[in-house]
Amino acid sequence: MVREDKLIATNRRASYEYFLSSPIECGIVLTGTEIKSLRKHSCSLQDAYVIIKGHEAFILGMHIAPYEQGTIYNHAETRTRKLLLHKKEILKLEGKISQQGYTLIATKVYLSKGRAKVEICLAKGKKLYDKREDLKNKSQQREMLAKQKEYNNR
């Protein structure tokens, strides 16, 4: 079975700022102009995070630009949107968030079979020395690839 996912937006900063684990795919409740704007790739997850309130999950800080052809009934750009998860998943996430110091971060928005999906991950904040270590490893990988490319071009 081939998956046809159309990536709309990613939160690239999340992997730099947090240790990410347990990615979960969930649906999102949108209005008509929001889904039209999403299909035009007008979305940002830079400040998006998830809260659980009353056994329901909500995403805050997700910016969807207003739809250009929308009327006066266009959507609010950063409104709180409900996420669609099973009750067992929400209870499991709620337990991890309250006990172990984790938070939920939105990492991707994509269309799967025409439906908008959000990938959320459990995240634990990195310290400054962890971020430096990641940057060091990235630069070493880049240098190694450059040397390998240079060697292969000889």
Residue frames as a rotation matrix with the C-alpha (Angstrom) as fourth column:
MET 1
0.581 0.814 0.000 0.00
0.814 -0.581 0.000 0.00
0.000 0.000 -1.000 0.00
VAL 2
-0.474 -0.740 0.477 1.50
0.753 -0.622 -0.216 3.31
0.456 0.256 0.852 -1.10
ARG 3
0.137 0.465 -0.874 0.94
0.829 -0.537 -0.156 6.30
-0.542 -0.703 -0.460 1.15
GLU 4
-0.153 -0.117 0.981 0.19
0.769 -0.638 0.044 9.53
0.620 0.761 0.188 -0.60
ASP 5
0.400 0.193 -0.896 0.95
0.802 -0.546 0.241 12.29
-0.443 -0.815 -0.374 1.87
LYS 6
0.260 -0.264 0.929 1.36
0.593 -0.715 -0.369 15.87
0.762 0.647 -0.029 0.74
LEU 7
-0.210 -0.460 -0.862 3.58
0.969 -0.215 -0.121 17.72
-0.129 -0.861 0.491 3.21
ILE 8
0.644 0.522 0.559 2.34
0.569 -0.815 0.107 21.23
0.512 0.249 -0.822 3.97
ALA 9
0.463 -0.487 0.741 4.50
-0.595 -0.790 -0.147 22.50
0.657 -0.372 -0.656 6.85
THR 10
0.333 -0.420 -0.844 7.16
0.657 0.745 -0.112 21.26
0.677 -0.517 0.524 9.25
ASN 11
0.955 -0.122 0.271 8.49
-0.282 -0.663 0.694 22.56
0.095 -0.739 -0.667 12.53
ARG 12
0.471 -0.848 -0.243 12.23
0.242 0.390 -0.889 22.34
0.848 0.359 0.389 11.86
ARG 13
-0.161 -0.533 0.831 13.12
-0.631 -0.591 -0.502 24.18
0.759 -0.605 -0.241 15.04
ALA 14
0.727 0.567 0.387 11.47
-0.652 0.392 0.649 21.52
0.217 -0.724 0.655 17.21
SER 15
0.821 -0.447 -0.355 14.26
0.431 0.893 -0.126 18.96
0.374 -0.050 0.926 16.80
TYR 16
-0.175 -0.891 0.419 16.81
0.224 -0.450 -0.865 21.64
0.959 -0.057 0.278 17.72
GLU 17
-0.233 0.163 0.959 14.97
-0.743 -0.665 -0.067 22.80
0.627 -0.729 0.276 20.83
TYR 18
0.351 0.533 0.770 13.61
-0.896 0.429 0.111 19.45
-0.271 -0.729 0.628 22.11
PHE 19
-0.915 -0.369 0.162 14.31
-0.331 0.918 0.220 15.73
-0.230 0.148 -0.962 22.36
LEU 20
-0.087 0.933 -0.350 11.41
-0.995 -0.061 0.085 14.30
0.058 0.355 0.933 20.34
SER 21
-0.977 -0.140 0.162 9.81
-0.152 0.986 -0.063 10.90
-0.151 -0.086 -0.985 20.89
SER 22
-0.542 0.794 0.274 6.58
0.573 0.589 -0.570 9.00
-0.614 -0.152 -0.774 20.19
PRO 23
-0.905 0.273 -0.326 5.21
-0.416 -0.723 0.551 10.67
-0.086 0.635 0.768 17.04
ILE 24
-0.456 0.847 0.272 1.42
0.527 0.503 -0.685 10.43
-0.717 -0.169 -0.676 16.81
GLU 25
-0.922 0.259 0.289 -0.75
0.160 -0.423 0.892 11.20
0.353 0.868 0.349 13.79
CYS 26
-0.440 0.834 -0.332 -4.01
0.604 0.001 -0.797 12.95
-0.664 -0.552 -0.505 14.57
GLY 27
-0.108 0.529 0.842 -6.76
0.894 -0.319 0.315 14.69
0.435 0.786 -0.438 12.67
ILE 28
-0.875 -0.150 -0.460 -7.63
0.347 -0.858 -0.380 18.34
-0.337 -0.492 0.803 13.09
VAL 29
0.159 0.985 0.072 -10.98
0.899 -0.115 -0.423 20.14
-0.408 0.132 -0.903 13.07
LEU 30
-0.857 -0.482 -0.179 -10.92
0.334 -0.786 0.520 22.92
-0.392 0.386 0.835 10.45
THR 31
0.206 0.884 -0.419 -13.38
-0.021 -0.424 -0.905 25.31
-0.978 0.195 -0.068 8.83
GLY 32
0.754 0.218 0.619 -13.83
0.554 0.296 -0.778 25.62
-0.353 0.930 0.103 5.06
THR 33
0.896 -0.434 0.099 -11.49
-0.293 -0.742 -0.603 28.54
0.334 0.511 -0.792 4.51
GLU 34
0.385 -0.788 0.481 -8.81
-0.733 0.057 0.678 26.95
-0.562 -0.614 -0.555 6.70
ILE 35
0.273 -0.271 0.923 -8.54
0.332 0.927 0.174 23.79
-0.903 0.259 0.343 4.63
LYS 36
0.881 0.054 0.471 -8.45
0.469 -0.244 -0.849 25.85
0.069 0.968 -0.240 1.43
SER 37
0.742 -0.646 0.179 -5.64
-0.654 -0.757 -0.024 27.96
0.151 -0.099 -0.983 2.85
LEU 38
0.292 -0.622 0.726 -3.78
-0.396 0.613 0.684 24.81
-0.871 -0.487 -0.067 3.98
ARG 39
0.583 -0.016 0.813 -3.92
0.603 0.679 -0.419 23.42
-0.545 0.734 0.405 0.47
LYS 40
0.858 -0.327 0.396 -2.11
0.093 -0.660 -0.746 26.57
0.505 0.677 -0.535 -0.67
HIS 41
0.116 -0.852 -0.511 0.67
0.835 0.362 -0.414 25.79
0.538 -0.379 0.753 1.89
SER 42
-0.091 -0.080 0.993 -0.16
-0.220 -0.970 -0.099 28.85
0.971 -0.228 0.071 4.02
CYS 43
0.900 0.373 -0.227 0.64
0.080 0.371 0.925 27.38
0.429 -0.850 0.304 7.41
SER 44
-0.124 -0.948 0.295 3.26
-0.452 -0.211 -0.867 27.85
0.883 -0.240 -0.402 10.12
LEU 45
0.690 0.320 -0.649 3.99
0.323 0.666 0.672 25.58
0.647 -0.674 0.357 13.10
GLN 46
-0.190 -0.936 0.296 6.77
0.056 -0.312 -0.949 27.66
0.980 -0.164 0.112 14.61
ASP 47
-0.724 -0.050 0.687 5.00
-0.626 -0.371 -0.686 28.41
0.289 -0.927 0.237 17.91
ALA 48
0.221 0.916 -0.335 2.50
-0.657 0.394 0.643 25.53
0.721 0.079 0.689 17.86
TYR 49
-0.918 -0.383 0.100 2.03
-0.337 0.626 -0.704 23.34
0.207 -0.680 -0.704 20.91
VAL 50
-0.172 0.859 -0.481 -0.70
-0.006 0.488 0.873 21.02
0.985 0.154 -0.079 22.20
ILE 51
-0.750 0.051 0.660 -2.63
-0.660 -0.128 -0.740 21.16
0.046 -0.990 0.130 25.46
ILE 52
-0.570 0.616 -0.544 -5.03
0.393 0.786 0.477 18.63
0.722 0.058 -0.690 26.92
LYS 53
-0.855 0.388 0.344 -8.08
-0.519 -0.619 -0.589 20.07
-0.016 -0.682 0.731 28.61
GLY 54
-0.015 0.930 0.368 -11.06
-0.811 0.204 -0.548 18.02
-0.585 -0.306 0.751 29.80
HIS 55
-0.122 -0.149 0.981 -9.87
0.186 0.968 0.170 14.83
-0.975 0.204 -0.091 28.03
GLU 56
0.868 0.265 0.420 -9.67
0.461 -0.113 -0.880 16.68
-0.186 0.958 -0.220 24.70
ALA 57
-0.173 -0.984 -0.041 -6.56
0.787 -0.163 0.595 17.79
-0.592 0.071 0.803 22.82
PHE 58
0.910 0.410 -0.057 -6.21
0.315 -0.776 -0.547 21.29
-0.268 0.480 -0.835 21.37
ILE 59
-0.068 -0.935 0.348 -3.47
0.997 -0.075 -0.007 22.88
0.033 0.347 0.937 19.29
LEU 60
0.796 0.244 -0.553 -2.51
0.349 -0.933 0.092 26.48
-0.494 -0.266 -0.828 20.06
GLY 61
0.161 -0.782 -0.603 -0.26
-0.281 -0.622 0.731 28.86
-0.946 0.051 -0.319 18.15
MET 62
-0.381 -0.228 0.896 -0.71
0.727 0.524 0.443 27.19
-0.571 0.820 -0.034 14.76
HIS 63
-0.261 0.209 -0.942 -0.89
-0.319 -0.940 -0.120 29.98
-0.911 0.270 0.312 12.19
ILE 64
-0.275 0.261 0.925 -3.03
0.884 0.448 0.136 29.45
-0.379 0.855 -0.354 9.08
ALA 65
-0.946 -0.155 -0.284 -3.06
0.045 -0.933 0.356 32.50
-0.320 0.324 0.890 6.80
PRO 66
-0.053 0.983 -0.178 -6.48
-0.234 -0.185 -0.954 33.89
-0.971 -0.009 0.240 5.82
TYR 67
-0.188 0.092 0.978 -7.88
0.824 0.557 0.106 32.56
-0.535 0.825 -0.180 2.57
GLU 68
-0.903 -0.328 -0.276 -7.51
0.158 -0.853 0.498 35.22
-0.399 0.406 0.822 -0.12
GLN 69
-0.737 0.674 0.045 -10.87
-0.076 -0.149 0.986 34.56
0.672 0.723 0.161 -1.78
GLY 70
-0.532 0.530 -0.660 -12.64
0.841 0.421 -0.340 34.31
0.098 -0.736 -0.670 1.58
THR 71
0.165 0.692 0.703 -15.50
0.374 -0.704 0.604 36.59
0.913 0.163 -0.375 2.52
ILE 72
-0.011 -0.100 0.995 -16.08
-0.718 -0.691 -0.078 38.47
0.696 -0.716 -0.065 5.76
TYR 73
0.839 0.381 0.389 -16.54
-0.544 0.610 0.576 35.04
-0.018 -0.695 0.719 7.38
ASN 74
0.257 -0.849 -0.462 -12.87
-0.247 0.405 -0.880 34.16
0.934 0.340 -0.106 6.95
HIS 75
0.661 -0.001 -0.750 -11.23
0.586 0.625 0.515 32.29
0.468 -0.781 0.414 9.84
ALA 76
0.857 -0.465 0.220 -9.12
-0.496 -0.633 0.595 33.70
-0.138 -0.619 -0.773 12.67
GLU 77
0.375 -0.780 -0.501 -5.43
-0.634 0.178 -0.752 33.04
0.676 0.600 -0.428 11.94
THR 78
-0.660 -0.730 -0.179 -4.23
-0.323 0.490 -0.810 31.58
0.679 -0.477 -0.559 15.26
ARG 79
0.246 0.825 0.509 -7.40
-0.903 0.004 0.430 30.27
0.353 -0.566 0.745 16.82
THR 80
-0.528 -0.328 0.783 -7.40
-0.666 0.732 -0.143 27.20
-0.526 -0.597 -0.606 19.06
ARG 81
0.016 0.482 -0.876 -8.19
-0.879 0.424 0.217 24.09
0.476 0.767 0.431 17.03
LYS 82
0.467 0.253 0.847 -9.36
-0.704 0.686 0.183 20.72
-0.535 -0.682 0.499 18.29
LEU 83
-0.551 -0.662 -0.509 -7.28
-0.820 0.545 0.178 17.61
0.159 0.515 -0.842 17.54
LEU 84
0.580 0.797 -0.168 -8.93
-0.778 0.603 0.175 14.27
0.241 0.029 0.970 16.88
LEU 85
-0.626 -0.758 -0.182 -7.44
-0.606 0.620 -0.499 11.47
0.491 -0.202 -0.848 18.99
HIS 86
0.121 0.612 -0.782 -8.79
0.213 0.753 0.622 8.35
0.970 -0.242 -0.040 20.67
LYS 87
0.775 0.281 0.567 -9.58
-0.441 -0.403 0.802 8.67
0.454 -0.871 -0.188 24.37
LYS 88
0.861 -0.496 -0.113 -6.95
0.476 0.705 0.526 6.04
-0.181 -0.507 0.843 25.27
GLU 89
0.078 -0.858 0.507 -4.27
0.838 -0.219 -0.500 8.00
0.540 0.464 0.702 23.41
ILE 90
0.231 0.081 0.970 -5.25
-0.176 -0.977 0.123 11.23
0.957 -0.199 -0.211 25.15
LEU 91
0.958 0.160 0.238 -5.18
-0.260 0.137 0.956 9.60
0.120 -0.978 0.172 28.60
LYS 92
0.593 -0.805 -0.027 -1.76
0.803 0.589 0.093 8.05
-0.059 -0.077 0.995 27.91
LEU 93
-0.076 -0.609 0.789 -0.36
0.583 -0.670 -0.460 11.40
0.809 0.425 0.406 26.73
GLU 94
0.545 0.385 0.745 -1.92
-0.320 -0.726 0.609 13.21
0.775 -0.570 -0.273 29.67
GLY 95
0.973 -0.197 -0.123 -0.18
0.208 0.508 0.836 10.84
-0.103 -0.839 0.535 32.09
LYS 96
0.211 -0.958 0.192 3.23
0.969 0.179 -0.171 11.31
0.129 0.222 0.966 30.48
ILE 97
0.023 -0.164 0.986 2.88
0.261 -0.951 -0.164 15.09
0.965 0.262 0.021 30.39
SER 98
0.736 0.374 0.564 1.90
-0.376 -0.467 0.800 15.38
0.563 -0.801 -0.203 34.05
GLN 99
0.948 -0.318 0.012 4.46
0.176 0.554 0.814 12.95
-0.265 -0.769 0.581 35.50
GLN 100
0.365 -0.887 0.284 7.60
0.853 0.440 0.279 13.08
-0.372 0.141 0.917 33.42
GLY 101
0.040 -0.376 -0.926 7.96
0.103 -0.920 0.378 16.74
-0.994 -0.111 0.002 32.46
TYR 102
-0.674 -0.212 0.708 7.14
0.688 0.169 0.706 16.30
-0.269 0.963 0.031 28.80
THR 103
-0.208 0.664 -0.718 5.19
-0.376 -0.732 -0.568 18.62
-0.903 0.152 0.402 26.53
LEU 104
0.169 0.327 0.930 3.44
0.730 0.592 -0.341 18.04
-0.662 0.737 -0.139 23.21
ILE 105
-0.329 -0.380 -0.864 4.81
-0.331 -0.811 0.483 19.79
-0.884 0.445 0.141 20.12
ALA 106
0.811 0.554 0.190 3.35
0.042 0.269 -0.962 19.82
-0.584 0.788 0.195 16.59
THR 107
-0.194 -0.979 0.070 6.05
0.045 0.062 0.997 18.75
-0.980 0.197 0.032 14.12
LYS 108
-0.982 -0.125 0.143 4.27
0.138 0.049 0.989 18.33
-0.131 0.991 -0.031 10.75
VAL 109
0.025 0.988 -0.156 1.06
-0.338 -0.138 -0.931 19.20
-0.941 0.075 0.331 8.93
TYR 110
-0.928 -0.318 -0.194 0.17
-0.293 0.304 0.907 17.20
-0.230 0.898 -0.375 5.84
LEU 111
0.117 0.958 -0.262 -2.72
-0.973 0.058 -0.221 16.00
-0.197 0.281 0.939 3.73
SER 112
-0.904 -0.297 0.307 -3.39
-0.257 0.952 0.166 12.27
-0.341 0.071 -0.937 3.75
LYS 113
-0.647 0.672 0.360 -6.08
0.762 0.547 0.348 11.11
0.037 0.499 -0.866 1.31
GLY 114
-0.249 0.524 0.815 -7.40
0.362 -0.730 0.580 14.66
0.898 0.439 -0.007 1.19
ARG 115
0.805 0.542 -0.239 -7.69
0.391 -0.183 0.902 15.02
0.445 -0.820 -0.360 4.97
ALA 116
0.241 -0.720 0.651 -5.55
-0.524 -0.661 -0.537 17.36
0.817 -0.212 -0.537 7.06
LYS 117
0.741 -0.121 -0.660 -3.38
0.527 0.715 0.460 15.55
0.416 -0.689 0.594 9.59
VAL 118
0.517 -0.612 0.599 -1.01
-0.718 -0.691 -0.087 16.85
0.467 -0.385 -0.796 12.27
GLU 119
0.311 -0.504 -0.806 1.94
0.476 0.816 -0.328 14.90
0.823 -0.281 0.493 13.64
ILE 120
0.642 -0.113 0.759 2.56
-0.638 -0.628 0.446 15.62
0.426 -0.770 -0.475 17.30
CYS 121
0.071 -0.712 -0.698 5.49
0.271 0.687 -0.674 14.38
0.960 -0.141 0.242 19.40
LEU 122
0.902 0.016 -0.432 6.28
0.432 -0.090 0.897 14.11
-0.024 -0.996 -0.088 23.06
ALA 123
0.325 -0.796 0.511 9.08
0.232 -0.457 -0.859 16.58
0.917 0.398 0.036 23.67
LYS 124
0.702 -0.252 -0.666 11.53
0.669 -0.088 0.738 17.23
-0.245 -0.964 0.107 26.47
GLY 125
0.967 -0.255 -0.016 13.54
-0.249 -0.925 -0.289 20.47
0.059 0.283 -0.957 26.43
LYS 126
0.452 -0.888 -0.086 17.24
0.731 0.424 -0.534 20.40
0.511 0.179 0.841 25.59
LYS 127
0.608 -0.418 -0.675 19.89
0.390 -0.582 0.713 22.14
-0.691 -0.697 -0.191 27.62
LEU 128
0.736 -0.358 -0.575 22.38
-0.601 -0.737 -0.310 24.50
-0.313 0.574 -0.757 25.96
TYR 129
-0.313 -0.931 0.186 25.16
-0.720 0.360 0.593 21.89
-0.619 0.052 -0.783 25.98
ASP 130
-0.071 0.376 0.924 22.86
0.397 0.860 -0.320 19.40
-0.915 0.344 -0.211 24.20
LYS 131
0.897 0.428 -0.112 22.20
0.107 -0.456 -0.883 21.95
-0.429 0.780 -0.455 21.46
ARG 132
0.335 -0.862 -0.380 25.93
-0.873 -0.436 0.218 22.59
-0.353 0.259 -0.899 21.08
GLU 133
-0.426 -0.461 0.778 26.57
-0.234 0.887 0.397 18.85
-0.874 -0.013 -0.486 20.82
ASP 134
0.403 0.670 0.624 23.94
0.517 0.396 -0.759 18.55
-0.755 0.629 -0.187 18.07
LEU 135
0.898 -0.109 -0.427 25.48
-0.361 -0.739 -0.569 21.44
-0.254 0.665 -0.703 16.12
LYS 136
-0.079 -0.994 0.079 28.92
-0.824 0.110 0.555 19.86
-0.560 -0.021 -0.828 16.46
ASN 137
-0.292 0.036 0.956 27.65
0.198 0.980 0.023 16.50
-0.936 0.196 -0.293 15.18
LYS 138
0.754 0.635 0.167 25.88
0.332 -0.150 -0.931 18.18
-0.566 0.758 -0.324 12.26
SER 139
0.650 -0.569 -0.503 28.98
-0.723 -0.668 -0.178 20.09
-0.235 0.479 -0.846 11.20
GLN 140
-0.369 -0.793 0.485 31.07
-0.557 0.606 0.567 16.89
-0.744 -0.061 -0.666 11.42
GLN 141
0.091 0.510 0.856 28.56
0.472 0.734 -0.487 15.04
-0.877 0.449 -0.174 9.24
ARG 142
0.926 0.275 -0.258 28.60
-0.042 -0.604 -0.796 17.89
-0.374 0.748 -0.548 6.71
GLU 143
0.220 -0.935 -0.278 32.41
-0.901 -0.304 0.310 17.89
-0.375 0.182 -0.909 6.57
MET 144
-0.404 -0.346 0.847 32.50
-0.155 0.938 0.309 14.11
-0.902 -0.006 -0.432 6.18
LEU 145
0.482 0.669 0.566 30.02
0.518 0.304 -0.800 14.21
-0.707 0.678 -0.200 3.31
ALA 146
0.852 -0.219 -0.475 31.98
-0.451 -0.768 -0.455 17.00
-0.265 0.602 -0.753 1.61
LYS 147
-0.172 -0.980 0.101 35.24
-0.820 0.199 0.537 15.03
-0.546 0.009 -0.838 1.86
GLN 148
-0.231 0.172 0.958 33.54
0.242 0.963 -0.114 11.91
-0.942 0.206 -0.264 0.59
LYS 149
0.821 0.565 0.086 32.10
0.268 -0.248 -0.931 13.83
-0.505 0.787 -0.355 -2.36
GLU 150
0.542 -0.714 -0.442 35.51
-0.796 -0.606 0.004 15.36
-0.271 0.350 -0.897 -3.08
TYR 151
-0.397 -0.700 0.594 37.15
-0.475 0.710 0.519 11.90
-0.785 -0.076 -0.615 -2.96
ASN 152
0.096 0.533 0.841 34.53
0.486 0.712 -0.507 10.42
-0.869 0.457 -0.191 -5.33
ASN 153
0.924 0.286 -0.255 35.01
-0.036 -0.599 -0.800 13.26
-0.382 0.748 -0.543 -7.86
ARG 154
0.077 -0.977 -0.199 38.73
-0.665 -0.199 0.720 12.52
-0.743 0.076 -0.665 -8.27
